[in-house]
Amino acid sequence: MSLAYCAAEDRADHELGVRLLVASLARHHGGEPLLLFFPPADHAFRTWLQRFPFVHLIEDWPGGSGWAIKPSALRYTLREFDEAVWIDADIIVTSNPRSMFHQENRHTMVVVEEPSTQPNHGSTARTQGLGLNVGRHLAITTNSCVLRVTNAHDPLLQRWATILASEEYLDSQRKQVEDRPLSLMGDQDVLCGLLGSTMFSDIQIRYLQHGRDIIHSGGLLAYTPKERLKNIYRSPCFIHGQGTKPWKIFMPPDLTKKGFFWQYRRLAQEVSPYFAESKKYASDIGAEAKWMSYRSIAGRLLCAIGFGSHSLRGLPISIGAHLYRRLRGMQM
C-alpha cells in the first residue's frame, strides 16, 4: 500500500520544530512523501524547503485549528494514498518510520500509548463523557502524536472531526486544562473515548509503546528510570518534544527568568533526548541555532555521567523526580 506522512503547525514560533521534523525525515525516511500543513511559511522557509522534494507544502488548512486538524489532515492525505501517518510537528525521527507500520493490514489503527505516569488512564470515562455507549474498555489512554490510519477508518475520522469542531469542544479548549472535562481535555481524549464506544469497538488497535517505540521527552516523569535503562543500547524511532521547547527556554526572554522552577525546567530540557537529538541537525535546519549551544554546569556534569547516552544523561534527576512523586503520593 502507498503511504504518506502528514504534519501540521499553525504557530510561527514553532517553525524550528517543523524544520527538525523535516530534516530528520530527510535523513531517515525511505522516500515516502510528507504533506506539510504550515500556513506561517515565509519566503525563507519555502526556499529552505526546496532542498527536500519529498515535502509537499499544503496552502489550504483542511479544517480545525491547532491539534484539531488531525482528522482532517489524515482524510486529506487519504485522498491520494492508501495509508496516512500523522506525526506531530515536535517529533524527531531516529530511524525510518516505515518499519513501524509495514506489517499492518488496512483495518489496524496504530496509535501511541500515553506514558504510564499520566493520571486517568483508560477509555471508559472518556467514552461516557462523550455521551456514548461503552463497547470496550481500553486500559491504555490514546496519545495521538503518531497515528496510522487507512480509508477503513474514515467513519471514525469523520466523527472525530465533527466533535473537534463542535461548540462544546471549542468551549472546553478556552478553559484552563485543569478545568476541562476529561473527555474533552484534548483531541486525543476524544479519540480515546470514540475508540472505546460501541460505534468503533471493532477497530483493531496496535499501540506504539512508550519507552520502546517512542519517548515523550522534555519532562522527567514521562520517561521513567526503568525505560531509560532498557534504552541504553537502542533509540526509539520517535522522540516527542512535549512541553517546553528548547529554542524557547534556552533563549531570551525565557533564558533570563530566575527561580527554582525555571532552573529545573532548563535542566530537564538540557538533558532531554529531544534536545540531544536536535543538535545533530544544526547544519541541516537552515536557521540560526544558538540555542543548541546552551550549557550549564549541572547539565554538563549529568551529560558526562551519562556517557553521552540519551537515556542515561537524565537518569539521576529522573530517579529523584520519581522518588519525590512517590513520597508525595504516600503523604497525601
C-alpha positions in Angstrom: 0.0 0.0 0.0 1.2 3.6 -0.7 2.0 5.5 2.4 2.4 9.2 3.1 3.2 11.2 6.3 1.3 14.3 7.3 2.2 17.0 9.8 0.8 20.5 10.6 1.7 23.5 12.6 -0.1 26.9 12.7 2.3 28.7 15.1 5.1 30.7 13.6 7.2 30.4 16.7 7.3 26.6 16.4 8.9 26.7 13.0 12.1 25.2 14.3 10.2 22.1 15.4 8.9 21.7 11.8 12.4 22.1 10.4 13.7 19.4 12.8 11.0 17.0 11.8 11.6 17.6 8.1 15.4 17.3 8.5 15.2 14.1 10.5 12.8 12.5 8.0 15.1 13.5 5.1 17.9 11.7 6.8 16.0 8.5 7.7 12.8 8.1 5.7 12.6 5.8 2.7 11.2 8.2 0.1 7.6 8.4 1.3 6.1 11.9 0.9 5.3 14.3 3.7 2.2 16.5 3.3 3.0 19.6 5.4 0.3 22.0 6.5 2.1 25.1 7.6 0.3 28.4 6.9 3.0 30.6 8.6 5.6 29.5 5.9 7.5 32.6 4.7 9.9 33.0 1.8 12.9 31.9 3.8 11.2 28.7 4.9 9.9 28.0 1.4 13.4 28.4 0.0 14.9 26.1 2.6 12.1 23.5 1.8 13.2 23.3 -1.8 16.1 21.1 -0.5 13.5 18.4 0.3 11.5 17.4 -2.7 9.6 14.7 -0.7 7.8 17.5 1.2 4.6 18.9 -0.2 3.7 22.2 1.4 -0.1 22.5 1.5 -1.5 26.0 1.2 -5.0 25.2 2.4 -5.7 24.4 6.1 -8.2 21.5 5.8 -10.1 22.2 9.0 -9.8 22.6 12.7 -7.3 24.8 14.5 -4.2 23.6 16.2 -4.3 19.9 17.2 -7.9 19.7 16.0 -6.6 19.5 12.4 -5.5 15.9 12.8 -8.6 14.0 11.4 -9.0 16.5 8.6 -5.3 16.3 7.6 -5.4 12.5 7.7 -8.6 12.4 5.5 -6.9 14.9 3.1 -3.8 12.6 2.8 -6.0 9.5 2.2 -7.5 11.1 -0.9 -4.3 10.1 -2.7 -2.6 7.4 -0.5 -3.7 4.1 1.0 -2.1 4.8 4.3 -1.7 8.0 6.2 0.6 8.5 9.2 0.2 11.6 11.2 3.4 12.8 13.0 3.3 15.8 15.5 5.5 18.7 14.4 7.5 18.5 17.6 8.8 15.0 16.9 12.3 13.9 15.6 12.6 10.5 14.0 15.8 8.5 14.6 15.2 5.7 12.0 12.9 5.0 9.1 9.3 5.2 10.4 8.0 3.0 7.6 9.4 0.0 9.5 6.9 0.7 12.3 3.9 0.2 10.0 4.8 -2.1 7.1 3.2 -5.2 8.5 -0.2 -3.7 9.3 -3.4 -4.6 7.4 -5.8 -1.9 6.3 -8.1 -2.4 9.3 -5.5 -1.8 12.0 -5.1 1.6 13.5 -1.7 2.4 15.1 -1.6 4.9 18.0 0.8 5.8 20.7 0.3 4.9 24.4 0.2 7.7 26.9 3.0 7.4 29.5 2.1 5.3 32.5 2.9 8.2 34.8 -0.1 10.2 33.5 -3.3 10.1 35.5 -6.8 9.0 34.5 -5.8 6.1 32.2 -8.3 4.3 30.1 -11.2 4.9 27.7 -14.3 4.3 29.7 -14.7 7.6 31.5 -13.9 9.4 28.2 -16.5 7.4 26.3 -19.1 8.1 28.9 -18.2 11.7 29.0 -18.9 11.9 25.2 -22.4 10.5 25.9 -21.6 7.3 24.1 -22.3 3.7 25.0 -19.2 1.7 26.2 -18.3 -1.0 23.8 -14.9 -2.0 25.3 -12.5 -0.8 28.0 -9.1 0.3 26.7 -6.8 0.3 29.7 -4.3 2.5 27.9 -5.0 6.1 27.1 -4.5 7.0 23.4 -1.8 9.5 22.6 -2.3 10.9 19.1 1.2 12.3 18.4 1.7 9.5 15.9 -1.3 7.9 14.3 -1.6 5.5 11.3 -4.9 5.1 9.5 -6.4 3.9 6.2 -9.7 4.6 4.4 -11.2 1.8 6.5 -11.1 4.3 9.4 -12.9 7.1 7.6 -16.1 6.9 9.7 -14.1 7.3 12.8 -12.1 10.2 11.3 -15.4 11.9 10.3 -16.9 11.5 13.8 -13.6 12.7 15.4 -13.5 15.8 13.2 -17.2 16.6 14.0 -16.7 16.5 17.8 -13.5 18.6 17.5 -15.4 21.2 15.5 -18.4 21.3 18.0 -19.0 24.3 20.2 -18.8 22.1 23.3 -15.3 21.0 22.4 -14.2 24.5 21.4 -15.6 26.0 24.6 -13.6 23.4 26.6 -10.4 24.5 24.9 -10.9 28.1 26.0 -10.6 26.9 29.6 -7.5 26.1 31.6 -6.5 22.4 31.2 -7.5 21.5 34.8 -11.0 22.9 34.2 -11.8 20.9 31.1 -13.9 17.7 31.2 -11.7 14.6 30.9 -13.4 13.6 27.6 -12.7 17.0 26.0 -9.3 17.6 27.5 -7.7 17.5 24.1 -8.1 15.8 20.7 -6.6 12.5 21.9 -9.1 12.2 24.7 -11.9 12.5 22.2 -10.2 9.8 20.1 -9.7 7.5 23.0 -13.4 7.9 24.0 -14.6 7.1 20.5 -12.4 4.0 20.3 -14.0 2.7 23.4 -17.5 3.2 22.2 -19.8 0.6 20.7 -19.6 2.5 17.4 -15.9 1.8 16.9 -15.1 -1.0 19.3 -14.5 -3.3 16.3 -11.4 -1.3 15.2 -8.2 -3.2 15.6 -5.6 -1.1 17.6 -1.9 -1.5 17.9 0.0 0.7 20.4 3.4 2.1 19.8 4.9 1.5 23.3 6.3 4.4 25.2 10.0 3.9 26.0 10.4 1.3 23.3 9.0 2.9 20.2 8.7 6.5 21.3 9.9 8.8 24.0 7.8 11.6 25.3 10.7 13.9 26.1 11.0 17.2 27.9 9.9 16.5 31.5 11.4 14.0 33.9 8.4 11.9 34.8 7.2 10.7 31.4 10.5 8.9 30.6 10.9 6.6 33.5 14.2 5.3 35.0 13.2 1.7 34.0 12.6 2.8 30.4 15.9 4.7 30.3 17.8 1.6 31.5 16.2 -0.5 28.8 17.2 2.0 26.1 20.9 2.1 26.9 21.7 0.3 23.7 18.8 1.4 21.5 17.0 4.5 20.4 13.2 4.6 19.9 12.1 5.6 16.4 10.2 8.7 17.6 11.3 11.4 20.1 8.5 13.6 21.1 9.5 17.0 22.3 6.5 17.6 24.6 6.0 20.8 26.7 8.7 23.4 26.7 10.7 23.8 23.5 14.5 24.1 23.7 14.6 27.0 21.2 12.4 29.0 23.6 13.7 28.1 27.0 17.3 28.5 26.1 16.8 31.9 24.5 15.6 35.3 26.0 13.2 36.1 27.5 12.8 32.6 29.0 16.6 32.3 29.5 16.6 35.3 31.8 13.8 34.0 34.1 15.0 33.2 37.6 13.9 30.9 40.3 13.9 27.1 41.0 11.0 26.4 38.7 12.8 27.8 35.6 16.2 26.3 36.6 14.6 22.9 36.9 12.8 23.2 33.5 16.0 24.3 31.8 18.0 21.4 33.3 15.3 18.9 32.4 15.3 20.2 28.8 19.1 20.3 28.7 19.4 16.6 29.4 16.3 15.6 27.4 16.6 13.1 24.4 14.9 15.7 22.2 17.5 18.3 22.8 20.3 15.8 22.4 18.9 14.6 19.1 18.1 18.1 17.8 21.8 19.1 17.9 22.6 16.5 15.2 20.7 18.7 12.7 22.3 22.1 13.4 23.7 22.2 9.9 20.5 20.9 8.3 17.7 23.2 9.5 18.8 26.3 7.7 18.2 28.6 10.6 20.1 30.2 13.5 20.8 27.7 16.2 22.4 29.5 19.2 20.0 27.7 21.5 21.7 24.4 20.7 24.9 25.7 22.4 23.3 26.1 25.8 25.3 24.5 28.6 25.0 24.7 32.3 27.5 23.3 34.9 24.9 20.8 36.2 23.9 19.8 32.7 27.5 19.2 31.6 28.0 17.0 34.7 24.9 15.0 34.0 25.8 14.5 30.4 29.3 13.4 31.4 27.9 10.9 33.9 25.6 9.6 31.2 28.5 9.0 28.8 26.5 10.7 26.0 23.6 8.3 26.2 20.2 9.9 25.6 18.7 7.7 28.3 21.4 7.9 30.9 22.2 11.6 30.9 19.0 12.5 32.7 18.8 9.3 34.8 19.9 10.7 38.2 17.4 13.6 38.3 14.7 11.3 36.8 15.1 8.9 39.7 14.9 11.9 42.0 11.7 13.2 40.4 10.1 9.8 40.6 11.1 9.3 44.3 9.7 12.7 45.1 6.4 12.0 43.3 6.1 8.7 45.2 6.8 10.3 48.6 4.3 13.0 47.9 1.7 10.3 47.0 2.4 8.5 50.2 1.9 11.7 52.3 -1.4 12.6 50.6 
